[in-house]
Amino acid sequence: MMNVKEKVLQVMRSRAALQDKALGGEYPFRMATWNLRLAMEKEFPDEEWRSADLRKILMEMAKDGTVSKDTHASRIGQAVWRLEVR
């Protein structure tokens, strides 16, 4: 069974692959917390996903270096996360 961090990475990587396919190149992949929550609910419908919990998980992942908070695109109330490890 996958832990929560692996599930988040799986969803972000699959969305990054869709972006690469659509745009035809490898651009930095960014995703807002709310959009990640919606994608997690679609990918794993049996589990409950809350934005506050995802923010805590993403902050832990930022310490690990797998994601980072995009300071330019983030605003108060909505953080945007950048996938660092594909």
C-alpha positions as CSV (number, residue, x, y, z in Angstrom):
1,M,0.0,0.0,0.0
2,M,1.3,3.5,-0.9
3,N,1.7,6.1,1.7
4,V,0.3,9.6,1.3
5,K,3.5,11.2,0.0
6,E,3.8,8.5,-2.7
7,K,0.2,9.1,-3.7
8,V,0.8,12.9,-4.0
9,L,3.9,12.3,-6.1
10,Q,2.1,9.9,-8.3
11,V,-0.7,12.4,-9.0
12,M,1.7,15.3,-9.6
13,R,3.9,13.2,-11.9
14,S,0.9,12.0,-14.0
15,R,-0.3,15.6,-14.4
16,A,3.2,16.6,-15.3
17,A,3.3,13.9,-18.0
18,L,0.0,15.2,-19.4
19,Q,1.4,18.7,-19.5
20,D,4.5,17.6,-21.3
21,K,2.4,15.7,-23.8
22,A,0.1,18.6,-24.4
23,L,2.8,21.3,-24.6
24,G,5.4,19.2,-26.4
25,G,8.2,20.0,-24.0
26,E,9.4,19.8,-20.5
27,Y,8.2,22.9,-18.7
28,P,8.2,23.5,-14.9
29,F,5.2,21.8,-13.5
30,R,3.2,23.8,-10.9
31,M,0.0,22.8,-9.2
32,A,-2.2,24.7,-6.7
33,T,-3.2,23.0,-3.4
34,W,-6.9,23.1,-4.4
35,N,-6.2,21.6,-7.8
36,L,-4.1,18.9,-6.2
37,R,-7.0,18.1,-3.8
38,L,-9.4,17.7,-6.7
39,A,-7.0,15.5,-8.6
40,M,-6.4,13.4,-5.4
41,E,-10.2,12.9,-5.0
42,K,-10.5,11.8,-8.6
43,E,-7.5,9.4,-8.4
44,F,-8.3,8.0,-4.9
45,P,-12.0,8.4,-4.4
46,D,-12.2,6.1,-1.3
47,E,-10.1,8.4,0.8
48,E,-11.0,11.9,2.2
49,W,-8.7,14.7,1.1
50,R,-8.5,18.0,2.9
51,S,-6.5,21.0,1.7
52,A,-5.1,21.6,5.2
53,D,-3.8,18.0,5.4
54,L,-2.3,18.3,1.9
55,R,-0.6,21.5,2.8
56,K,1.1,19.8,5.7
57,I,2.2,16.9,3.6
58,L,3.5,19.3,0.9
59,M,5.5,21.3,3.4
60,E,7.1,18.0,4.6
61,M,7.9,17.1,1.0
62,A,9.4,20.6,0.5
63,K,11.8,19.9,3.3
64,D,12.8,16.6,1.4
65,G,13.3,18.6,-1.8
66,T,10.7,16.8,-4.0
67,V,8.5,19.8,-4.3
68,S,8.9,23.5,-3.6
69,K,6.5,26.4,-2.9
70,D,6.4,28.7,-5.9
71,T,6.7,32.1,-4.2
72,H,5.8,34.1,-7.3
73,A,2.6,32.3,-8.2
74,S,1.4,31.6,-4.6
75,R,-0.9,34.1,-2.8
76,I,-2.5,34.3,0.6
77,G,-4.9,31.4,1.0
78,Q,-3.7,29.5,-2.1
79,A,-0.2,28.0,-2.3
80,V,1.2,26.8,-5.6
81,W,3.7,23.9,-5.5
82,R,6.4,23.2,-8.0
83,L,7.4,19.6,-8.7
84,E,11.2,19.4,-8.4
85,V,11.8,15.6,-8.9
86,R,10.2,14.0,-11.9
